[in-house]
């Protein structure tokens, strides 16, 4: 979690972009030619397509169809989907931030981290 973030979806998208070193997209990805909320540069070794979601409720529904659409958009750009989620229910001092990632992308990242840790 970033330190003392502002409430709302737009600050959360900025937090995600800053955290991962991503470029924010035009109008939060609402243009067919610039999809997603934030994306990494083409030379990134693990290119990311972030579709950030913010809620002031205690739950957020993730639908398979939506994940598949986001994943397909990311793949079209040669990127890996991450779905950052910020839960900030009213009355709570700070948010809780989570991320949904493809299991095999997570496996690749963990494998790479282990290899670096062992000097492989």
N, CA, C and O atoms as a GROMACS GRO file, in nm:
protein
  480
    1UNK      N    1   0.084  -0.119   0.000
    1UNK     CA    2   0.000   0.000   0.000
    1UNK      C    3   0.088   0.124   0.000
    1UNK      O    4   0.185   0.130   0.076
    2UNK      N    5   0.057   0.220  -0.082
    2UNK     CA    6   0.128   0.346  -0.085
    2UNK      C    7   0.092   0.423   0.041
    2UNK      O    8  -0.011   0.396   0.102
    3UNK      N    9   0.174   0.517   0.082
    3UNK     CA   10   0.148   0.589   0.206
    3UNK      C   11   0.035   0.691   0.190
    3UNK      O   12   0.037   0.773   0.098
    4UNK      N   13  -0.061   0.684   0.278
    4UNK     CA   14  -0.174   0.776   0.290
    4UNK      C   15  -0.233   0.820   0.156
    4UNK      O   16  -0.230   0.939   0.124
    5UNK      N   17  -0.287   0.726   0.077
    5UNK     CA   18  -0.344   0.761  -0.053
    5UNK      C   19  -0.476   0.837  -0.038
    5UNK      O   20  -0.540   0.834   0.067
    6UNK      N   21  -0.513   0.905  -0.146
    6UNK     CA   22  -0.642   0.973  -0.151
    6UNK      C   23  -0.747   0.874  -0.195
    6UNK      O   24  -0.717   0.782  -0.271
    7UNK      N   25  -0.872   0.891  -0.149
    7UNK     CA   26  -0.978   0.801  -0.193
    7UNK      C   27  -1.016   0.827  -0.338
    7UNK      O   28  -0.996   0.936  -0.390
    8UNK      N   29  -1.070   0.724  -0.402
    8UNK     CA   30  -1.120   0.737  -0.538
    8UNK      C   31  -1.042   0.654  -0.637
    8UNK      O   32  -0.928   0.614  -0.612
    9UNK      N   33  -1.106   0.627  -0.752
    9UNK     CA   34  -1.045   0.541  -0.852
    9UNK      C   35  -0.928   0.608  -0.922
    9UNK      O   36  -0.830   0.541  -0.954
   10UNK      N   37  -0.937   0.739  -0.947
   10UNK     CA   38  -0.830   0.806  -1.021
   10UNK      C   39  -0.698   0.809  -0.944
   10UNK      O   40  -0.593   0.779  -1.002
   11UNK      N   41  -0.699   0.844  -0.815
   11UNK     CA   42  -0.574   0.836  -0.739
   11UNK      C   43  -0.519   0.694  -0.732
   11UNK      O   44  -0.398   0.673  -0.730
   12UNK      N   45  -0.610   0.594  -0.728
   12UNK     CA   46  -0.563   0.456  -0.723
   12UNK      C   47  -0.492   0.419  -0.853
   12UNK      O   48  -0.387   0.355  -0.849
   13UNK      N   49  -0.548   0.457  -0.966
   13UNK     CA   50  -0.481   0.431  -1.094
   13UNK      C   51  -0.343   0.495  -1.096
   13UNK      O   52  -0.247   0.436  -1.144
   14UNK      N   53  -0.333   0.617  -1.044
   14UNK     CA   54  -0.202   0.685  -1.037
   14UNK      C   55  -0.107   0.609  -0.946
   14UNK      O   56   0.011   0.594  -0.979
   15UNK      N   57  -0.157   0.561  -0.832
   15UNK     CA   58  -0.074   0.483  -0.739
   15UNK      C   59  -0.019   0.357  -0.806
   15UNK      O   60   0.098   0.324  -0.790
   16UNK      N   61  -0.105   0.287  -0.881
   16UNK     CA   62  -0.064   0.165  -0.951
   16UNK      C   63   0.043   0.198  -1.054
   16UNK      O   64   0.145   0.129  -1.063
   17UNK      N   65   0.019   0.302  -1.132
   17UNK     CA   66   0.116   0.342  -1.235
   17UNK      C   67   0.250   0.375  -1.172
   17UNK      O   68   0.355   0.333  -1.222
   18UNK      N   69   0.248   0.450  -1.064
   18UNK     CA   70   0.372   0.488  -0.996
   18UNK      C   71   0.443   0.366  -0.936
   18UNK      O   72   0.564   0.352  -0.949
   19UNK      N   73   0.368   0.281  -0.871
   19UNK     CA   74   0.425   0.164  -0.805
   19UNK      C   75   0.499   0.073  -0.904
   19UNK      O   76   0.607   0.022  -0.872
   20UNK      N   77   0.442   0.052  -1.022
   20UNK     CA   78   0.500  -0.039  -1.121
   20UNK      C   79   0.578   0.032  -1.232
   20UNK      O   80   0.629  -0.033  -1.323
   21UNK      N   81   0.587   0.166  -1.225
   21UNK     CA   82   0.658   0.240  -1.329
   21UNK      C   83   0.588   0.234  -1.463
   21UNK      O   84   0.651   0.216  -1.566
   22UNK      N   85   0.455   0.249  -1.461
   22UNK     CA   86   0.374   0.239  -1.582
   22UNK      C   87   0.333   0.375  -1.634
   22UNK      O   88   0.340   0.475  -1.562
   23UNK      N   89   0.290   0.378  -1.758
   23UNK     CA   90   0.235   0.498  -1.819
   23UNK      C   91   0.083   0.494  -1.806
   23UNK      O   92   0.020   0.394  -1.842
   24UNK      N   93   0.025   0.603  -1.754
   24UNK     CA   94  -0.122   0.612  -1.750
   24UNK      C   95  -0.175   0.624  -1.891
   24UNK      O   96  -0.112   0.687  -1.976
   25UNK      N   97  -0.289   0.564  -1.917
   25UNK     CA   98  -0.349   0.572  -2.050
   25UNK      C   99  -0.445   0.689  -2.059
   25UNK      O  100  -0.485   0.748  -1.958
   26UNK      N  101  -0.481   0.722  -2.182
   26UNK     CA  102  -0.573   0.833  -2.207
   26UNK      C  103  -0.711   0.797  -2.154
   26UNK      O  104  -0.760   0.687  -2.179
   27UNK      N  105  -0.773   0.886  -2.083
   27UNK     CA  106  -0.908   0.870  -2.028
   27UNK      C  107  -0.931   0.734  -1.964
   27UNK      O  108  -1.035   0.672  -1.984
   28UNK      N  109  -0.833   0.690  -1.887
   28UNK     CA  110  -0.846   0.566  -1.811
   28UNK      C  111  -0.878   0.445  -1.900
   28UNK      O  112  -0.954   0.356  -1.861
   29UNK      N  113  -0.818   0.444  -2.018
   29UNK     CA  114  -0.835   0.329  -2.106
   29UNK      C  115  -0.965   0.322  -2.181
   29UNK      O  116  -0.999   0.217  -2.236
   30UNK      N  117  -1.040   0.432  -2.185
   30UNK     CA  118  -1.169   0.431  -2.254
   30UNK      C  119  -1.159   0.458  -2.403
   30UNK      O  120  -1.259   0.489  -2.467
   31UNK      N  121  -1.040   0.447  -2.458
   31UNK     CA  122  -1.020   0.465  -2.601
   31UNK      C  123  -0.965   0.335  -2.658
   31UNK      O  124  -0.873   0.277  -2.601
   32UNK      N  125  -1.021   0.290  -2.769
   32UNK     CA  126  -0.980   0.162  -2.827
   32UNK      C  127  -0.831   0.162  -2.863
   32UNK      O  128  -0.768   0.056  -2.862
   33UNK      N  129  -0.776   0.278  -2.894
   33UNK     CA  130  -0.636   0.286  -2.934
   33UNK      C  131  -0.540   0.300  -2.816
   33UNK      O  132  -0.418   0.301  -2.835
   34UNK      N  133  -0.593   0.309  -2.694
   34UNK     CA  134  -0.509   0.320  -2.573
   34UNK      C  135  -0.579   0.250  -2.456
   34UNK      O  136  -0.619   0.316  -2.360
   35UNK      N  137  -0.595   0.117  -2.465
   35UNK     CA  138  -0.672   0.044  -2.363
   35UNK      C  139  -0.596   0.026  -2.232
   35UNK      O  140  -0.474   0.045  -2.226
   36UNK      N  141  -0.671  -0.012  -2.129
   36UNK     CA  142  -0.613  -0.034  -1.996
   36UNK      C  143  -0.607   0.095  -1.918
   36UNK      O  144  -0.634   0.202  -1.972
   37UNK      N  145  -0.570   0.085  -1.791
   37UNK     CA  146  -0.556   0.204  -1.707
   37UNK      C  147  -0.411   0.251  -1.703
   37UNK      O  148  -0.384   0.371  -1.692
   38UNK      N  149  -0.318   0.156  -1.711
   38UNK     CA  150  -0.176   0.188  -1.710
   38UNK      C  151  -0.101   0.071  -1.775
   38UNK      O  152  -0.137  -0.045  -1.755
   39UNK      N  153   0.003   0.102  -1.851
   39UNK     CA  154   0.079  -0.001  -1.921
   39UNK      C  155   0.228   0.027  -1.910
   39UNK      O  156   0.271   0.141  -1.891
   40UNK      N  157   0.306  -0.081  -1.921
   40UNK     CA  158   0.451  -0.065  -1.916
   40UNK      C  159   0.506  -0.034  -2.054
   40UNK      O  160   0.436  -0.046  -2.155
   41UNK      N  161   0.630   0.008  -2.057
   41UNK     CA  162   0.696   0.040  -2.184
   41UNK      C  163   0.725  -0.089  -2.261
   41UNK      O  164   0.733  -0.196  -2.202
   42UNK      N  165   0.740  -0.079  -2.391
   42UNK     CA  166   0.764  -0.199  -2.473
   42UNK      C  167   0.890  -0.277  -2.435
   42UNK      O  168   0.897  -0.397  -2.459
   43UNK      N  169   0.990  -0.210  -2.377
   43UNK     CA  170   1.115  -0.278  -2.343
   43UNK      C  171   1.116  -0.340  -2.203
   43UNK      O  172   1.218  -0.393  -2.160
   44UNK      N  173   1.004  -0.334  -2.133
   44UNK     CA  174   0.995  -0.393  -2.000
   44UNK      C  175   1.013  -0.545  -2.009
   44UNK      O  176   0.949  -0.607  -2.094
   45UNK      N  177   1.097  -0.607  -1.924
   45UNK     CA  178   1.116  -0.752  -1.930
   45UNK      C  179   0.990  -0.831  -1.893
   45UNK      O  180   0.976  -0.947  -1.933
   46UNK      N  181   0.900  -0.771  -1.817
   46UNK     CA  182   0.771  -0.833  -1.786
   46UNK      C  183   0.665  -0.726  -1.812
   46UNK      O  184   0.619  -0.660  -1.720
   47UNK      N  185   0.625  -0.710  -1.940
   47UNK     CA  186   0.533  -0.602  -1.976
   47UNK      C  187   0.396  -0.618  -1.911
   47UNK      O  188   0.335  -0.725  -1.915
   48UNK      N  189   0.349  -0.511  -1.852
   48UNK     CA  190   0.224  -0.513  -1.772
   48UNK      C  191   0.116  -0.428  -1.836
   48UNK      O  192   0.140  -0.321  -1.892
   49UNK      N  193  -0.006  -0.481  -1.825
   49UNK     CA  194  -0.129  -0.413  -1.863
   49UNK      C  195  -0.214  -0.413  -1.736
   49UNK      O  196  -0.263  -0.518  -1.695
   50UNK      N  197  -0.231  -0.296  -1.675
   50UNK     CA  198  -0.306  -0.287  -1.549
   50UNK      C  199  -0.447  -0.235  -1.573
   50UNK      O  200  -0.467  -0.135  -1.642
   51UNK      N  201  -0.542  -0.304  -1.515
   51UNK     CA  202  -0.683  -0.264  -1.519
   51UNK      C  203  -0.726  -0.250  -1.372
   51UNK      O  204  -0.773  -0.346  -1.312
   52UNK      N  205  -0.708  -0.130  -1.316
   52UNK     CA  206  -0.729  -0.106  -1.172
   52UNK      C  207  -0.877  -0.088  -1.139
   52UNK      O  208  -0.952  -0.026  -1.214
   53UNK      N  209  -0.917  -0.144  -1.026
   53UNK     CA  210  -1.056  -0.133  -0.979
   53UNK      C  211  -1.057  -0.083  -0.835
   53UNK      O  212  -0.978  -0.126  -0.752
   54UNK      N  213  -1.148   0.009  -0.807
   54UNK     CA  214  -1.159   0.073  -0.676
   54UNK      C  215  -1.302   0.057  -0.627
   54UNK      O  216  -1.398   0.074  -0.703
   55UNK      N  217  -1.317   0.024  -0.499
   55UNK     CA  218  -1.452   0.016  -0.442
   55UNK      C  219  -1.452   0.064  -0.298
   55UNK      O  220  -1.354   0.047  -0.225
   56UNK      N  221  -1.562   0.123  -0.258
   56UNK     CA  222  -1.582   0.162  -0.119
   56UNK      C  223  -1.670   0.060  -0.047
   56UNK      O  224  -1.718   0.084   0.064
   57UNK      N  225  -1.692  -0.053  -0.110
   57UNK     CA  226  -1.770  -0.163  -0.053
   57UNK      C  227  -1.676  -0.267   0.008
   57UNK      O  228  -1.554  -0.255  -0.005
   58UNK      N  229  -1.732  -0.366   0.073
   58UNK     CA  230  -1.649  -0.471   0.134
   58UNK      C  231  -1.626  -0.589   0.039
   58UNK      O  232  -1.562  -0.687   0.076
   59UNK      N  233  -1.682  -0.579  -0.083
   59UNK     CA  234  -1.660  -0.685  -0.181
   59UNK      C  235  -1.655  -0.625  -0.321
   59UNK      O  236  -1.702  -0.514  -0.346
   60UNK      N  237  -1.598  -0.703  -0.412
   60UNK     CA  238  -1.592  -0.664  -0.552
   60UNK      C  239  -1.607  -0.791  -0.634
   60UNK      O  240  -1.535  -0.888  -0.611
   61UNK      N  241  -1.699  -0.792  -0.728
   61UNK     CA  242  -1.724  -0.909  -0.810
   61UNK      C  243  -1.630  -0.911  -0.931
   61UNK      O  244  -1.624  -0.815  -1.007
   62UNK      N  245  -1.559  -1.021  -0.946
   62UNK     CA  246  -1.470  -1.040  -1.062
   62UNK      C  247  -1.534  -1.147  -1.149
   62UNK      O  248  -1.552  -1.261  -1.107
   63UNK      N  249  -1.567  -1.110  -1.272
   63UNK     CA  250  -1.633  -1.203  -1.364
   63UNK      C  251  -1.530  -1.261  -1.461
   63UNK      O  252  -1.442  -1.190  -1.510
   64UNK      N  253  -1.542  -1.390  -1.487
   64UNK     CA  254  -1.451  -1.459  -1.578
   64UNK      C  255  -1.450  -1.392  -1.714
   64UNK      O  256  -1.343  -1.374  -1.773
   65UNK      N  257  -1.567  -1.356  -1.766
   65UNK     CA  258  -1.576  -1.292  -1.898
   65UNK      C  259  -1.493  -1.163  -1.901
   65UNK      O  260  -1.424  -1.137  -2.000
   66UNK      N  261  -1.500  -1.083  -1.795
   66UNK     CA  262  -1.422  -0.960  -1.788
   66UNK      C  263  -1.272  -0.989  -1.784
   66UNK      O  264  -1.194  -0.925  -1.854
   67UNK      N  265  -1.233  -1.087  -1.701
   67UNK     CA  266  -1.092  -1.124  -1.695
   67UNK      C  267  -1.041  -1.170  -1.831
   67UNK      O  268  -0.931  -1.134  -1.872
   68UNK      N  269  -1.120  -1.249  -1.899
   68UNK     CA  270  -1.080  -1.297  -2.032
   68UNK      C  271  -1.066  -1.182  -2.130
   68UNK      O  272  -0.972  -1.179  -2.209
   69UNK      N  273  -1.158  -1.087  -2.126
   69UNK     CA  274  -1.150  -0.970  -2.216
   69UNK      C  275  -1.026  -0.887  -2.186
   69UNK      O  276  -0.954  -0.848  -2.278
   70UNK      N  277  -1.000  -0.860  -2.057
   70UNK     CA  278  -0.881  -0.784  -2.019
   70UNK      C  279  -0.754  -0.859  -2.060
   70UNK      O  280  -0.660  -0.800  -2.113
   71UNK      N  281  -0.752  -0.990  -2.035
   71UNK     CA  282  -0.636  -1.072  -2.071
   71UNK      C  283  -0.611  -1.068  -2.221
   71UNK      O  284  -0.497  -1.056  -2.266
   72UNK      N  285  -0.718  -1.077  -2.300
   72UNK     CA  286  -0.706  -1.074  -2.445
   72UNK      C  287  -0.654  -0.938  -2.492
   72UNK      O  288  -0.571  -0.931  -2.582
   73UNK      N  289  -0.704  -0.829  -2.432
   73UNK     CA  290  -0.654  -0.696  -2.467
   73UNK      C  291  -0.506  -0.685  -2.434
   73UNK      O  292  -0.428  -0.633  -2.514
   74UNK      N  293  -0.466  -0.734  -2.317
   74UNK     CA  294  -0.326  -0.731  -2.277
   74UNK      C  295  -0.240  -0.812  -2.374
   74UNK      O  296  -0.135  -0.766  -2.418
   75UNK      N  297  -0.286  -0.932  -2.407
   75UNK     CA  298  -0.210  -1.021  -2.496
   75UNK      C  299  -0.194  -0.959  -2.635
   75UNK      O  300  -0.089  -0.974  -2.698
   76UNK      N  301  -0.296  -0.889  -2.681
   76UNK     CA  302  -0.287  -0.822  -2.811
   76UNK      C  303  -0.172  -0.722  -2.812
   76UNK      O  304  -0.110  -0.698  -2.916
   77UNK      N  305  -0.145  -0.663  -2.696
   77UNK     CA  306  -0.036  -0.565  -2.683
   77UNK      C  307   0.096  -0.631  -2.641
   77UNK      O  308   0.197  -0.563  -2.623
   78UNK      N  309   0.093  -0.764  -2.624
   78UNK     CA  310   0.214  -0.834  -2.581
   78UNK      C  311   0.244  -0.812  -2.433
   78UNK      O  312   0.360  -0.810  -2.393
   79UNK      N  313   0.140  -0.796  -2.353
   79UNK     CA  314   0.156  -0.765  -2.210
   79UNK      C  315   0.083  -0.868  -2.123
   79UNK      O  316   0.002  -0.946  -2.171
   80UNK      N  317   0.115  -0.865  -1.994
   80UNK     CA  318   0.053  -0.952  -1.894
   80UNK      C  319  -0.048  -0.870  -1.814
   80UNK      O  320  -0.017  -0.759  -1.769
   81UNK      N  321  -0.166  -0.925  -1.796
   81UNK     CA  322  -0.271  -0.857  -1.720
   81UNK      C  323  -0.244  -0.862  -1.570
   81UNK      O  324  -0.210  -0.967  -1.516
   82UNK      N  325  -0.261  -0.747  -1.504
   82UNK     CA  326  -0.276  -0.744  -1.359
   82UNK      C  327  -0.405  -0.667  -1.332
   82UNK      O  328  -0.436  -0.569  -1.399
   83UNK      N  329  -0.478  -0.712  -1.232
   83UNK     CA  330  -0.603  -0.648  -1.194
   83UNK      C  331  -0.588  -0.601  -1.049
   83UNK      O  332  -0.628  -0.671  -0.956
   84UNK      N  333  -0.531  -0.482  -1.029
   84UNK     CA  334  -0.518  -0.429  -0.894
   84UNK      C  335  -0.656  -0.391  -0.838
   84UNK      O  336  -0.739  -0.334  -0.909
   85UNK      N  337  -0.680  -0.423  -0.713
   85UNK     CA  338  -0.807  -0.393  -0.647
   85UNK      C  339  -0.779  -0.311  -0.522
   85UNK      O  340  -0.693  -0.348  -0.441
   86UNK      N  341  -0.850  -0.201  -0.505
   86UNK     CA  342  -0.841  -0.124  -0.381
   86UNK      C  343  -0.978  -0.126  -0.313
   86UNK      O  344  -1.078  -0.081  -0.369
   87UNK      N  345  -0.979  -0.178  -0.192
   87UNK     CA  346  -1.098  -0.178  -0.107
   87UNK      C  347  -1.080  -0.068  -0.004
   87UNK      O  348  -0.984  -0.068   0.073
   88UNK      N  349  -1.174   0.027  -0.003
   88UNK     CA  350  -1.167   0.133   0.097
   88UNK      C  351  -1.308   0.164   0.147
   88UNK      O  352  -1.366   0.266   0.113
   89UNK      N  353  -1.361   0.072   0.229
   89UNK     CA  354  -1.496   0.093   0.283
   89UNK      C  355  -1.501   0.221   0.366
   89UNK      O  356  -1.406   0.257   0.436
   90UNK      N  357  -1.612   0.288   0.358
   90UNK     CA  358  -1.632   0.411   0.436
   90UNK      C  359  -1.607   0.383   0.584
   90UNK      O  360  -1.648   0.280   0.638
   91UNK      N  361  -1.540   0.477   0.647
   91UNK     CA  362  -1.511   0.464   0.788
   91UNK      C  363  -1.377   0.395   0.816
   91UNK      O  364  -1.329   0.396   0.929
   92UNK      N  365  -1.317   0.335   0.715
   92UNK     CA  366  -1.188   0.270   0.732
   92UNK      C  367  -1.078   0.373   0.708
   92UNK      O  368  -1.083   0.446   0.608
   93UNK      N  369  -0.978   0.380   0.798
   93UNK     CA  370  -0.874   0.482   0.790
   93UNK      C  371  -0.790   0.469   0.664
   93UNK      O  372  -0.752   0.569   0.604
   94UNK      N  373  -0.760   0.347   0.624
   94UNK     CA  374  -0.673   0.324   0.509
   94UNK      C  375  -0.730   0.213   0.422
   94UNK      O  376  -0.806   0.129   0.471
   95UNK      N  377  -0.694   0.212   0.294
   95UNK     CA  378  -0.742   0.107   0.204
   95UNK      C  379  -0.663  -0.022   0.219
   95UNK      O  380  -0.558  -0.025   0.283
   96UNK      N  381  -0.715  -0.126   0.159
   96UNK     CA  382  -0.641  -0.251   0.143
   96UNK      C  383  -0.628  -0.274  -0.006
   96UNK      O  384  -0.726  -0.273  -0.080
   97UNK      N  385  -0.504  -0.296  -0.050
   97UNK     CA  386  -0.476  -0.315  -0.192
   97UNK      C  387  -0.438  -0.460  -0.219
   97UNK      O  388  -0.359  -0.520  -0.147
   98UNK      N  389  -0.496  -0.514  -0.326
   98UNK     CA  390  -0.475  -0.653  -0.367
   98UNK      C  391  -0.455  -0.654  -0.518
   98UNK      O  392  -0.475  -0.553  -0.585
   99UNK      N  393  -0.416  -0.769  -0.572
   99UNK     CA  394  -0.405  -0.782  -0.717
   99UNK      C  395  -0.442  -0.923  -0.758
   99UNK      O  396  -0.408  -1.020  -0.692
  100UNK      N  397  -0.513  -0.931  -0.869
  100UNK     CA  398  -0.546  -1.059  -0.932
  100UNK      C  399  -0.450  -1.073  -1.050
  100UNK      O  400  -0.441  -0.984  -1.134
  101UNK      N  401  -0.380  -1.186  -1.056
  101UNK     CA  402  -0.289  -1.213  -1.167
  101UNK      C  403  -0.312  -1.355  -1.215
  101UNK      O  404  -0.360  -1.440  -1.141
  102UNK      N  405  -0.276  -1.379  -1.339
  102UNK     CA  406  -0.283  -1.514  -1.395
  102UNK      C  407  -0.187  -1.604  -1.317
  102UNK      O  408  -0.074  -1.565  -1.289
  103UNK      N  409  -0.231  -1.722  -1.282
  103UNK     CA  410  -0.150  -1.814  -1.203
  103UNK      C  411  -0.016  -1.844  -1.269
  103UNK      O  412   0.086  -1.852  -1.201
  104UNK      N  413  -0.016  -1.860  -1.400
  104UNK     CA  414   0.108  -1.894  -1.471
  104UNK      C  415   0.201  -1.774  -1.483
  104UNK      O  416   0.323  -1.791  -1.487
  105UNK      N  417   0.146  -1.652  -1.490
  105UNK     CA  418   0.230  -1.532  -1.483
  105UNK      C  419   0.296  -1.522  -1.346
  105UNK      O  420   0.415  -1.491  -1.336
  106UNK      N  421   0.219  -1.549  -1.241
  106UNK     CA  422   0.275  -1.547  -1.106
  106UNK      C  423   0.385  -1.653  -1.093
  106UNK      O  424   0.489  -1.627  -1.033
  107UNK      N  425   0.361  -1.772  -1.148
  107UNK     CA  426   0.462  -1.877  -1.146
  107UNK      C  427   0.591  -1.831  -1.213
  107UNK      O  428   0.700  -1.852  -1.160
  108UNK      N  429   0.578  -1.768  -1.331
  108UNK     CA  430   0.696  -1.718  -1.401
  108UNK      C  431   0.772  -1.616  -1.317
  108UNK      O  432   0.895  -1.620  -1.310
  109UNK      N  433   0.700  -1.524  -1.253
  109UNK     CA  434   0.765  -1.422  -1.170
  109UNK      C  435   0.836  -1.484  -1.050
  109UNK      O  436   0.948  -1.446  -1.018
  110UNK      N  437   0.771  -1.579  -0.983
  110UNK     CA  438   0.832  -1.646  -0.868
  110UNK      C  439   0.955  -1.725  -0.912
  110UNK      O  440   1.058  -1.724  -0.844
  111UNK      N  441   0.946  -1.793  -1.025
  111UNK     CA  442   1.059  -1.869  -1.077
  111UNK      C  443   1.176  -1.776  -1.107
  111UNK      O  444   1.290  -1.807  -1.071
  112UNK      N  445   1.150  -1.663  -1.172
  112UNK     CA  446   1.255  -1.566  -1.203
  112UNK      C  447   1.318  -1.512  -1.074
  112UNK      O  448   1.441  -1.498  -1.067
  113UNK      N  449   1.237  -1.482  -0.974
  113UNK     CA  450   1.290  -1.431  -0.848
  113UNK      C  451   1.378  -1.535  -0.779
  113UNK      O  452   1.483  -1.502  -0.725
  114UNK      N  453   1.334  -1.660  -0.781
  114UNK     CA  454   1.414  -1.767  -0.720
  114UNK      C  455   1.546  -1.786  -0.794
  114UNK      O  456   1.650  -1.807  -0.731
  115UNK      N  457   1.541  -1.779  -0.927
  115UNK     CA  458   1.664  -1.794  -1.005
  115UNK      C  459   1.761  -1.681  -0.975
  115UNK      O  460   1.881  -1.706  -0.961
  116UNK      N  461   1.713  -1.559  -0.966
  116UNK     CA  462   1.800  -1.446  -0.932
  116UNK      C  463   1.858  -1.462  -0.792
  116UNK      O  464   1.975  -1.432  -0.769
  117UNK      N  465   1.776  -1.508  -0.698
  117UNK     CA  466   1.822  -1.527  -0.560
  117UNK      C  467   1.933  -1.631  -0.551
  117UNK      O  468   2.018  -1.624  -0.463
  118UNK      N  469   1.931  -1.727  -0.643
  118UNK     CA  470   2.031  -1.834  -0.643
  118UNK      C  471   2.141  -1.810  -0.746
  118UNK      O  472   2.226  -1.896  -0.769
  119UNK      N  473   2.138  -1.692  -0.810
  119UNK     CA  474   2.240  -1.657  -0.907
  119UNK      C  475   2.236  -1.737  -1.034
  119UNK      O  476   2.339  -1.755  -1.099
  120UNK      N  477   2.118  -1.785  -1.070
  120UNK     CA  478   2.105  -1.868  -1.192
  120UNK      C  479   2.078  -1.779  -1.311
  120UNK      O  480   2.063  -1.828  -1.423
   0.00000   0.00000   0.00000
